[in-house]
C-alpha cells in the first residue's frame, strides 16, 4: 500500500460499486441535454404524483411534503444551480398556498441573512488587505520547521481564518503555502504533503463549526433555533468553539499517526522572507483590525453592554453589529464597493430558501407529521442512540450533497422531532448543525475538500481513510458533549 492510500479502501469500493450500477452507467451514456432534462423533470414529476396521491393527510401537509421532496431532489441532483433552486422555494410555497407571497419571502430578510452579509464583507476586507495571508504566515512560522507542529499550526491557521472568512477562500490561501513548504525538500515523503492538504481542509471545517458566520449551515440552524427559543451568537460559540477545537486536535493527532513524518526540519525560509517583505501592518490592515476587533467583542457580549447602557437589546444583536461593522469598513476605507461585488451573494438566497422551506414545513404541519413518524420509530430508544442515528444519517448525506442543503432539509424536521420526543430543540438541531461539517470523506462533500482533491495530491482513498478515521470518533464526541449540555441544563 503506497502513501496515497490507493488500496481498495471503503471509499474506493463505494465509488466502484456506484459506477457499476446499471442506472448510473445508463445515465452517463445519455447526451448531456437528456441528462439535464431528466434531472429537471423527475423532481417535478415526483411533486405532481405526490400531491395527487390519495393519502390520509391534510392538504397543506401533503402539499408541503411534495414541495420538500421536489426541492430536496433538485438540491441532490443539482438540477439547477443552488441559488436558482433557492429562488424556486417561495414560488412553490406561494403556488400551493402554504404562504402568501410576503410570508414566503420574509425569511430571505431574516436577521441571520444580514449577519452573514456583514460577515462576508468583513471577510472580503481581510482578503483584500492581505490580513488573512499575514496571519497564516505568522502561525506557520511559529512551528519553526518541526513537521508535526507545522501541521498543527497550519490547521490552526485554517481554523481561525474559517471562523470569520469563507472556508473555501481559506483553503485557497493555504494550498500555495503548503506547496511552498513541501516543494523545497527533495525526497520529501508524499504523505507529508497529503497530511498537510488534508489538515487545512479539515481545519477549515473545525473553524467553520465555531461561529454562526463560519458556514451557511450554521446560519440556517441558528436562524431556525431563534424562531423556537432565544439563541445568540455567543450561545453558538459556547458549543461550537469546544467542538471545533476537539475536531482540530483529534484530526491533527490522527493525521500524524496515519501519515507519520520523520526527517529533517521543514524549510520555511521563503515564507519568512515573504512575511518580512510584507513589512509592518499596512494602512488597510490597521483599518480592518480597527473594525474587526470591536465587532468580535460586540458579537460575544454586545447584549450585556446594551443592558448596561440602557439601550434596546436588539441594537446589539449579532445582525445589527455585523451590518454596523460592514458600514464601518466602508467609512474607514478598508474596503470599496467594487471589492464587495466579488462576494458570493448567492449564499444569501440559499440561506433564505432554507429558512423559508423550514418555516413552510412547520406552518403547514408537515414537520410535525414527519417528526411524529420519527418519534414513533425512535420511541423508547435511549437519547444517545437517537443522537448517534441522527449524526450518522446527517454525515452520510452531507458527504454527497451540499452541507447547506442537508441542513435546510433536516433541521425543520428536527424541530418537530424535539417536540415529539419532549427534548430541547438545541440538542437535535446542533447535532445536525455540527455534524454537517464532518463532510470530508468524499471529494464532493464540501468545496474546501474539493479544492484539496483537485490538487491531485490527495486521492479518494486518502479522503476515505482519513475521513472515516476522524469522522467516527468526532461524531461520537459531539453527541456525548451535547447530551452532557442537555443533561445539566446548559442550553
RODO-2510 file (C-alpha; in nm, 4 decimals, decimal comma):
residues 491
     n   res          X          Y          Z
     1     x     0,0000     0,0000     0,0000
     2     x     0,1524     0,3346    -0,1027
     3     x     0,1354     0,6736     0,0702
     4     x    -0,1675     0,7865    -0,1276
     5     x    -0,3849     0,5107     0,0110
     6     x    -0,4748     0,3699    -0,3305
     7     x    -0,5663     0,0394    -0,1697
     8     x    -0,9268    -0,0727    -0,2043
     9     x    -1,0464     0,1371     0,0833
    10     x    -1,4103     0,1719     0,1792
    11     x    -1,4344     0,4952    -0,0196
    12     x    -1,2873     0,3324    -0,3326
    13     x    -1,5296     0,0408    -0,3015
    14     x    -1,8280     0,2749    -0,2645
    15     x    -1,7396     0,4685    -0,5799
    16     x    -1,6613     0,1478    -0,7707
    17     x    -1,9962    -0,0095    -0,6795
    18     x    -2,1855     0,3066    -0,7664
    19     x    -2,0229     0,3305    -1,1082
    20     x    -2,1182    -0,0306    -1,1869
    21     x    -2,4886     0,0115    -1,1130
    22     x    -2,6879    -0,0205    -1,4389
    23     x    -2,8769     0,3057    -1,3842
    24     x    -2,5623     0,5152    -1,3405
    25     x    -2,3994     0,3502    -1,6433
    26     x    -2,7134     0,4157    -1,8488
    27     x    -2,7446     0,7744    -1,7271
    28     x    -2,3794     0,8594    -1,8029
    29     x    -2,4201     0,7348    -2,1607
    30     x    -2,7065     0,9735    -2,2327
    31     x    -2,6459     1,3026    -2,4098
    32     x    -2,5891     1,5960    -2,1711
    33     x    -2,9138     1,7589    -2,2825
    34     x    -3,1082     1,4427    -2,1919
    35     x    -2,9309     1,4156    -1,8574
    36     x    -3,0228     1,7757    -1,7759
    37     x    -3,3851     1,7224    -1,8847
    38     x    -3,4203     1,4128    -1,6653
    39     x    -3,2711     1,5889    -1,3614
    40     x    -3,5143     1,8765    -1,4118
    41     x    -3,8281     1,6751    -1,4873
    42     x    -3,8030     1,3969    -1,2272
    43     x    -3,8360     1,6277    -0,9197
    44     x    -4,1441     1,7978    -1,0665
    45     x    -4,2911     1,4627    -1,1675
    46     x    -4,2444     1,3408    -0,8094
    47     x    -4,4112     1,6606    -0,6846
    48     x    -4,7107     1,6149    -0,9163
    49     x    -4,7549     1,2457    -0,8317
    50     x    -4,7174     1,3009    -0,4579
    51     x    -4,9759     1,5781    -0,4292
    52     x    -5,2267     1,3728    -0,6350
    53     x    -5,1882     1,0559    -0,4294
    54     x    -5,4958     0,9744    -0,2143
    55     x    -5,3048     0,9950     0,1124
    56     x    -5,4697     1,0320     0,4508
    57     x    -5,3121     1,3729     0,5027
    58     x    -5,4432     1,7243     0,5320
    59     x    -5,3987     1,9160     0,2081
    60     x    -5,1417     2,1706     0,3437
    61     x    -4,9315     1,8864     0,4872
    62     x    -4,9357     1,6885     0,1629
    63     x    -4,8531     1,9952    -0,0480
    64     x    -4,5656     2,0987     0,1787
    65     x    -4,4230     1,7453     0,1769
    66     x    -4,4415     1,7391    -0,2025
    67     x    -4,2547     2,0692    -0,2227
    68     x    -3,9970     1,9375     0,0237
    69     x    -3,9366     1,6241    -0,1853
    70     x    -3,9096     1,8269    -0,5066
    71     x    -3,6587     2,0768    -0,3653
    72     x    -3,4587     1,8048    -0,1885
    73     x    -3,4260     1,6121    -0,5151
    74     x    -3,3235     1,9245    -0,7071
    75     x    -3,0577     2,0018    -0,4471
    76     x    -2,9386     1,6396    -0,4537
    77     x    -2,9326     1,6047    -0,8341
    78     x    -2,8054     1,9619    -0,8822
    79     x    -3,0828     2,0032    -1,1391
    80     x    -3,0185     2,3782    -1,1300
    81     x    -2,7528     2,5881    -0,9577
    82     x    -2,8287     2,6016    -0,5844
    83     x    -2,9232     2,9745    -0,5930
    84     x    -3,1702     2,9088    -0,8769
    85     x    -3,3333     2,6283    -0,6796
    86     x    -3,3430     2,8653    -0,3818
    87     x    -3,5491     3,1118    -0,5874
    88     x    -3,7963     2,8339    -0,6657
    89     x    -3,8822     2,7725    -0,2984
    90     x    -4,1029     3,0823    -0,2428
    91     x    -4,2611     3,0293    -0,5853
    92     x    -4,3799     2,6799    -0,4925
    93     x    -4,4800     2,7765    -0,1380
    94     x    -4,6964     3,0552    -0,2798
    95     x    -4,8332     2,8483    -0,5704
    96     x    -4,9640     2,5776    -0,3369
    97     x    -5,0999     2,8250    -0,0836
    98     x    -4,8677     2,7347     0,2020
    99     x    -4,7840     3,1062     0,2337
   100     x    -4,8890     3,4360     0,0864
   101     x    -4,6163     3,5958    -0,1227
   102     x    -4,4993     3,8337     0,1508
   103     x    -4,4790     3,5495     0,4047
   104     x    -4,2869     3,3268     0,1615
   105     x    -4,0286     3,5995     0,1003
   106     x    -3,9949     3,7149     0,4611
   107     x    -3,7306     3,4510     0,5579
   108     x    -3,4971     3,5957     0,2919
   109     x    -3,4746     3,9045     0,5155
   110     x    -3,4196     3,7077     0,8360
   111     x    -3,1628     3,8660     1,0730
   112     x    -2,9256     3,5723     1,0198
   113     x    -2,9056     3,6605     0,6486
   114     x    -2,7861     4,0101     0,7366
   115     x    -2,5431     3,8630     0,9882
   116     x    -2,3870     3,6665     0,7032
   117     x    -2,3821     3,9771     0,4800
   118     x    -2,1801     4,1668     0,7388
   119     x    -1,9557     3,8664     0,7987
   120     x    -1,8742     3,8214     0,4312
   121     x    -1,7983     4,1906     0,3819
   122     x    -1,5641     4,1693     0,6809
   123     x    -1,4033     3,8596     0,5270
   124     x    -1,3517     4,0426     0,1981
   125     x    -1,1717     4,3224     0,3842
   126     x    -0,9373     4,0598     0,5334
   127     x    -0,8654     3,9192     0,1887
   128     x    -0,8281     4,2489     0,0076
   129     x    -0,5821     4,3936     0,2577
   130     x    -0,3737     4,0767     0,2959
   131     x    -0,4511     4,0307     0,6634
   132     x    -0,5537     3,6678     0,6112
   133     x    -0,2223     3,5763     0,4482
   134     x    -0,0208     3,7581     0,7161
   135     x    -0,1998     3,5664     0,9929
   136     x    -0,1445     3,2347     0,8137
   137     x     0,2291     3,3031     0,7675
   138     x     0,2767     3,4085     1,1296
   139     x     0,1120     3,0941     1,2648
   140     x     0,3035     2,8569     1,0348
   141     x     0,6386     3,0210     1,1127
   142     x     0,5802     2,9725     1,4852
   143     x     0,6313     2,5978     1,4310
   144     x     0,9967     2,6608     1,3463
   145     x     1,0049     2,3852     1,0816
   146     x     0,9034     2,0979     1,3126
   147     x     0,6917     1,8721     1,0907
   148     x     0,4167     1,7820     1,3358
   149     x     0,3966     2,1309     1,4823
   150     x     0,3885     2,2809     1,1320
   151     x     0,0836     2,0645     1,0582
   152     x    -0,0813     2,1780     1,3810
   153     x    -0,0175     2,5478     1,3117
   154     x    -0,1343     2,5142     0,9516
   155     x    -0,4577     2,3589     1,0767
   156     x    -0,4917     2,6245     1,3471
   157     x    -0,4449     2,8990     1,0872
   158     x    -0,7087     2,7354     0,8679
   159     x    -0,9496     2,7046     1,1618
   160     x    -0,9023     3,0631     1,2833
   161     x    -0,9496     3,2152     0,9381
   162     x    -1,2541     2,9948     0,8726
   163     x    -1,4248     3,1321     1,1821
   164     x    -1,4555     3,4671     1,0048
   165     x    -1,3996     3,4221     0,6308
   166     x    -1,5082     3,1683     0,3695
   167     x    -1,3815     2,8134     0,4258
   168     x    -1,3148     2,7851     0,0539
   169     x    -1,1157     3,1095     0,0477
   170     x    -0,9151     2,9919     0,3494
   171     x    -0,8128     2,6674     0,1796
   172     x    -0,7343     2,8536    -0,1441
   173     x    -0,4977     3,0796     0,0543
   174     x    -0,3231     2,7920     0,2331
   175     x    -0,2750     2,5441    -0,0532
   176     x     0,0103     2,7539    -0,2027
   177     x     0,1596     2,7824     0,1479
   178     x     0,1636     2,4014     0,1740
   179     x     0,3310     2,3619    -0,1642
   180     x     0,5761     2,6391    -0,0774
   181     x     0,6835     2,4414     0,2296
   182     x     0,6922     2,0907     0,0811
   183     x     0,8386     2,1890    -0,2536
   184     x     1,1748     2,2887    -0,1051
   185     x     1,2722     1,9493     0,0387
   186     x     1,3967     1,6852    -0,2041
   187     x     1,2796     1,3336    -0,1380
   188     x     1,0033     1,4551     0,0914
   189     x     0,7565     1,1770     0,1622
   190     x     0,4322     1,2279    -0,0308
   191     x     0,2489     1,1532     0,2926
   192     x     0,3732     1,4838     0,4398
   193     x     0,2108     1,6797     0,1579
   194     x    -0,1068     1,4724     0,1795
   195     x    -0,1492     1,5233     0,5505
   196     x    -0,0900     1,8987     0,5227
   197     x    -0,3522     1,9313     0,2487
   198     x    -0,5968     1,7175     0,4451
   199     x    -0,5097     1,9194     0,7544
   200     x    -0,6031     2,2555     0,6073
   201     x    -0,9265     2,1126     0,4635
   202     x    -1,0337     1,9555     0,7923
   203     x    -0,9046     2,2590     0,9855
   204     x    -1,1381     2,4807     0,7835
   205     x    -1,4283     2,2524     0,8847
   206     x    -1,3246     2,2838     1,2512
   207     x    -1,3164     2,6631     1,2292
   208     x    -1,6455     2,6678     1,0417
   209     x    -1,8093     2,4960     1,3404
   210     x    -1,7108     2,7674     1,5840
   211     x    -1,9235     3,0686     1,4849
   212     x    -2,2542     3,1404     1,3151
   213     x    -2,0628     3,3241     1,0414
   214     x    -1,8373     3,0195     0,9954
   215     x    -2,0672     2,8493     0,7443
   216     x    -2,4109     2,8754     0,5845
   217     x    -2,5488     2,5643     0,7654
   218     x    -2,4672     2,7334     1,0972
   219     x    -2,6687     3,0340     0,9873
   220     x    -2,9678     2,8157     0,8940
   221     x    -2,9513     2,6223     1,2210
   222     x    -2,9180     2,9411     1,4241
   223     x    -3,1984     3,1157     1,2371
   224     x    -3,4445     2,8296     1,2856
   225     x    -3,3463     2,7854     1,6512
   226     x    -3,4002     3,1560     1,7126
   227     x    -3,7613     3,1093     1,5993
   228     x    -3,8104     2,8474     1,8707
   229     x    -3,6097     2,9879     2,1597
   230     x    -3,3588     3,2590     2,2473
   231     x    -3,0364     3,1731     2,0674
   232     x    -2,7484     3,4196     2,0234
   233     x    -2,4066     3,4412     1,8611
   234     x    -2,2480     3,3631     2,1993
   235     x    -2,4786     3,0641     2,2505
   236     x    -2,3456     2,9112     1,9300
   237     x    -1,9832     2,9795     2,0277
   238     x    -2,0384     2,8184     2,3677
   239     x    -2,0976     2,4892     2,1887
   240     x    -1,9157     2,5466     1,8602
   241     x    -1,5757     2,6541     1,9927
   242     x    -1,5098     2,3473     2,2123
   243     x    -1,6374     2,1163     1,9388
   244     x    -1,4229     2,2894     1,6768
   245     x    -1,1163     2,2641     1,8998
   246     x    -1,1941     1,8969     1,9616
   247     x    -1,2105     1,8290     1,5869
   248     x    -0,8907     2,0262     1,5296
   249     x    -0,6847     1,8404     1,7907
   250     x    -0,8362     1,4988     1,7174
   251     x    -0,7749     1,5288     1,3442
   252     x    -0,4183     1,6584     1,3985
   253     x    -0,3379     1,3624     1,6242
   254     x    -0,4871     1,1064     1,3839
   255     x    -0,3218     1,2601     1,0761
   256     x     0,0196     1,2399     1,2437
   257     x    -0,0472     0,8683     1,3055
   258     x    -0,1954     0,7928     0,9643
   259     x     0,0832     0,9817     0,7837
   260     x     0,3888     0,9784     1,0140
   261     x     0,6671     1,2207     0,9179
   262     x     1,0328     1,1755     1,0018
   263     x     1,3411     1,3533     0,8791
   264     x     1,4913     1,6970     0,8570
   265     x     1,3058     2,0077     0,9634
   266     x     1,0919     2,1785     0,7015
   267     x     1,2437     2,4784     0,5277
   268     x     1,0131     2,7761     0,5836
   269     x     1,2681     3,0436     0,4965
   270     x     1,0766     3,1550     0,1864
   271     x     0,7691     3,2189     0,3983
   272     x     0,9796     3,4125     0,6485
   273     x     1,1248     3,6280     0,3699
   274     x     0,7801     3,6875     0,2204
   275     x     0,6437     3,7880     0,5612
   276     x     0,9385     4,0245     0,6116
   277     x     0,8738     4,1662     0,2651
   278     x     0,5180     4,2489     0,3727
   279     x     0,6658     4,4822     0,6365
   280     x     0,4556     4,6099     0,9232
   281     x     0,0800     4,6336     0,9173
   282     x    -0,0271     4,8437     0,6224
   283     x    -0,2979     5,1068     0,6441
   284     x    -0,5673     4,8730     0,5135
   285     x    -0,4812     4,6031     0,7672
   286     x    -0,4905     4,8513     1,0557
   287     x    -0,8241     4,9879     0,9428
   288     x    -0,9670     4,6370     0,9105
   289     x    -0,8496     4,5402     1,2598
   290     x    -0,9936     4,8647     1,3969
   291     x    -1,3378     4,7414     1,2901
   292     x    -1,2866     4,3661     1,3324
   293     x    -1,1729     4,3560     1,6971
   294     x    -1,4630     4,5543     1,8493
   295     x    -1,7025     4,3624     1,6229
   296     x    -1,5958     4,0313     1,7752
   297     x    -1,6301     4,1786     2,1253
   298     x    -1,9816     4,3031     2,0495
   299     x    -2,0822     3,9716     1,8939
   300     x    -1,9830     3,7979     2,2157
   301     x    -2,1000     4,0419     2,4886
   302     x    -2,2990     4,3022     2,2958
   303     x    -2,6267     4,2117     2,4677
   304     x    -2,4705     4,2693     2,8112
   305     x    -2,3237     4,6032     2,7013
   306     x    -2,6638     4,7131     2,5683
   307     x    -2,8212     4,6194     2,9007
   308     x    -2,5603     4,8172     3,0979
   309     x    -2,6116     5,1249     2,8792
   310     x    -2,9910     5,1005     2,8839
   311     x    -3,0079     5,0547     2,5053
   312     x    -3,2664     4,8393     2,3247
   313     x    -3,1394     4,4771     2,3323
   314     x    -3,1883     4,4396     1,9565
   315     x    -2,9475     4,7273     1,8931
   316     x    -2,6596     4,4986     1,9923
   317     x    -2,7938     4,1885     1,8160
   318     x    -2,5399     3,9967     1,6072
   319     x    -2,7050     4,1035     1,2801
   320     x    -2,7073     4,4759     1,3648
   321     x    -2,3460     4,4577     1,4857
   322     x    -2,2464     4,2838     1,1607
   323     x    -2,4166     4,5471     0,9462
   324     x    -2,2604     4,8253     1,1541
   325     x    -1,9186     4,6656     1,1024
   326     x    -1,9798     4,6447     0,7278
   327     x    -2,0680     5,0138     0,7132
   328     x    -1,7653     5,0942     0,9317
   329     x    -1,5326     4,9185     0,6863
   330     x    -1,6549     5,1459     0,4075
   331     x    -1,6311     5,4538     0,6320
   332     x    -1,2647     5,3900     0,7180
   333     x    -1,1985     5,2873     0,3556
   334     x    -1,0749     4,9415     0,4443
   335     x    -1,2841     4,8198     0,1510
   336     x    -1,4519     4,9678    -0,1564
   337     x    -1,7863     4,8688    -0,3042
   338     x    -1,6134     4,7288    -0,6132
   339     x    -1,4361     4,4843    -0,3799
   340     x    -1,7665     4,3817    -0,2225
   341     x    -1,9021     4,2901    -0,5679
   342     x    -1,6847     3,9763    -0,5607
   343     x    -1,8652     3,8401    -0,2532
   344     x    -2,0699     3,5234    -0,3116
   345     x    -2,4052     3,6990    -0,2776
   346     x    -2,5867     3,3837    -0,3894
   347     x    -2,5288     3,2291    -0,0457
   348     x    -2,7929     3,4604     0,0997
   349     x    -3,0546     3,3183    -0,1366
   350     x    -2,9632     2,9668    -0,0264
   351     x    -2,9853     3,0556     0,3432
   352     x    -3,3174     3,2334     0,2884
   353     x    -3,4588     2,9376     0,0968
   354     x    -3,3610     2,7003     0,3773
   355     x    -3,5383     2,9198     0,6308
   356     x    -3,8440     2,9585     0,4051
   357     x    -3,8696     2,5856     0,3381
   358     x    -3,8320     2,5124     0,7082
   359     x    -4,0984     2,7616     0,8057
   360     x    -4,3295     2,6230     0,5380
   361     x    -4,2923     2,2702     0,6774
   362     x    -4,3654     2,3958     1,0289
   363     x    -4,6639     2,6186     0,9443
   364     x    -4,8287     2,3544     0,7235
   365     x    -4,7888     2,0856     0,9886
   366     x    -4,5645     1,8717     0,7653
   367     x    -4,2661     1,8970     1,0006
   368     x    -4,4832     1,7821     1,2910
   369     x    -4,6187     1,4912     1,0831
   370     x    -4,2680     1,3734     0,9881
   371     x    -4,1450     1,4267     1,3423
   372     x    -4,4282     1,2155     1,4841
   373     x    -4,3349     0,9350     1,2460
   374     x    -3,9724     0,9550     1,3509
   375     x    -4,0760     0,9831     1,7140
   376     x    -4,2774     0,6593     1,6898
   377     x    -3,9822     0,4841     1,5240
   378     x    -3,7482     0,6053     1,7968
   379     x    -3,9952     0,5635     2,0822
   380     x    -3,8270     0,4097     2,3828
   381     x    -3,4751     0,4433     2,2398
   382     x    -3,2049     0,5909     2,4581
   383     x    -3,1430     0,9571     2,3793
   384     x    -2,7771     0,8926     2,2997
   385     x    -2,8872     0,6348     2,0402
   386     x    -3,1215     0,8909     1,8844
   387     x    -2,8347     1,1398     1,8562
   388     x    -2,5962     0,8811     1,7098
   389     x    -2,8518     0,7750     1,4472
   390     x    -2,9158     1,1391     1,3604
   391     x    -2,5408     1,2079     1,3354
   392     x    -2,4852     0,9021     1,1139
   393     x    -2,7670     0,9952     0,8737
   394     x    -2,6507     1,3578     0,8565
   395     x    -2,2897     1,2599     0,7835
   396     x    -2,3899     1,0009     0,5226
   397     x    -2,5954     1,2556     0,3290
   398     x    -2,3759     1,5636     0,3701
   399     x    -2,0804     1,3815     0,2144
   400     x    -2,2723     1,3564    -0,1120
   401     x    -2,4805     1,6744    -0,1295
   402     x    -2,4364     2,0341    -0,0188
   403     x    -2,3943     2,0944     0,3555
   404     x    -2,6350     2,3845     0,3254
   405     x    -2,8967     2,1726     0,1514
   406     x    -2,8593     1,8998     0,4144
   407     x    -2,9168     2,1473     0,6970
   408     x    -3,2097     2,3087     0,5166
   409     x    -3,3775     1,9717     0,4663
   410     x    -3,3229     1,8196     0,8089
   411     x    -3,3355     2,0934     1,0689
   412     x    -3,7068     2,1846     1,0299
   413     x    -3,7923     1,8167     1,0814
   414     x    -3,5719     1,8036     1,3900
   415     x    -3,7540     2,0960     1,5466
   416     x    -4,0750     1,8939     1,5234
   417     x    -3,8970     1,5800     1,6441
   418     x    -3,7724     1,7640     1,9530
   419     x    -4,1339     1,8398     2,0445
   420     x    -4,2405     1,4807     1,9758
   421     x    -3,9605     1,3454     2,1975
   422     x    -4,0012     1,6283     2,4510
   423     x    -3,6339     1,7248     2,4381
   424     x    -3,4557     2,0572     2,3945
   425     x    -3,4582     2,1720     2,0298
   426     x    -3,0917     2,2757     2,0628
   427     x    -2,9968     1,9140     2,1317
   428     x    -3,1176     1,7767     1,7987
   429     x    -3,0583     2,0833     1,5826
   430     x    -2,6992     2,1319     1,6983
   431     x    -2,6246     1,7623     1,6462
   432     x    -2,7188     1,8062     1,2819
   433     x    -2,5723     2,1572     1,2572
   434     x    -2,2300     2,0444     1,3821
   435     x    -2,2213     1,7076     1,2064
   436     x    -2,2808     1,8593     0,8616
   437     x    -1,9281     1,9987     0,8951
   438     x    -1,7915     1,6419     0,9043
   439     x    -1,8024     1,6185     0,5250
   440     x    -1,4502     1,5229     0,4276
   441     x    -1,4920     1,1537     0,3413
   442     x    -1,5662     1,2195    -0,0270
   443     x    -1,4244     1,4789    -0,2683
   444     x    -1,7710     1,6249    -0,3294
   445     x    -1,8665     1,6753     0,0341
   446     x    -1,7761     2,0435     0,0544
   447     x    -1,5898     2,2966    -0,1697
   448     x    -1,2746     2,3172     0,0506
   449     x    -1,2275     1,9393     0,0282
   450     x    -1,2956     1,9518    -0,3449
   451     x    -1,0164     2,2094    -0,3729
   452     x    -0,7807     1,9822    -0,1799
   453     x    -0,8754     1,6875    -0,4016
   454     x    -0,8246     1,8983    -0,7161
   455     x    -0,4518     1,9322    -0,6380
   456     x    -0,4240     1,5648    -0,7482
   457     x    -0,2003     1,5015    -0,4479
   458     x    -0,4854     1,3655    -0,2355
   459     x    -0,6735     1,0626    -0,3636
   460     x    -1,0180     0,9288    -0,2876
   461     x    -0,8535     0,6606    -0,0789
   462     x    -0,6829     0,9244     0,1338
   463     x    -1,0113     1,1048     0,1932
   464     x    -1,1985     0,7870     0,2835
   465     x    -0,9169     0,6577     0,5039
   466     x    -0,8550     0,9785     0,6986
   467     x    -1,2170     1,0974     0,6780
   468     x    -1,3641     0,7849     0,8344
   469     x    -1,0902     0,7638     1,0993
   470     x    -1,1637     1,1213     1,2084
   471     x    -1,5387     1,1446     1,1473
   472     x    -1,6500     0,8454     1,3557
   473     x    -1,4879     0,9485     1,6876
   474     x    -1,5665     1,3172     1,6228
   475     x    -1,9382     1,2400     1,5749
   476     x    -1,9466     1,0331     1,8933
   477     x    -1,7793     1,3129     2,0924
   478     x    -2,0244     1,5716     1,9520
   479     x    -2,3223     1,3581     2,0583
   480     x    -2,1817     1,2965     2,4063
   481     x    -2,0912     1,6640     2,4526
   482     x    -2,4385     1,7847     2,3532
   483     x    -2,6023     1,5217     2,5724
   484     x    -2,3887     1,6458     2,8630
   485     x    -2,5030     2,0043     2,7950
   486     x    -2,8645     1,8947     2,7861
   487     x    -2,8403     1,6764     3,0974
   488     x    -2,7047     1,9610     3,3075
   489     x    -2,9447     2,2199     3,1647
   490     x    -2,6735     2,4257     2,9964
   491     x    -2,8817     2,5017     2,6873
***
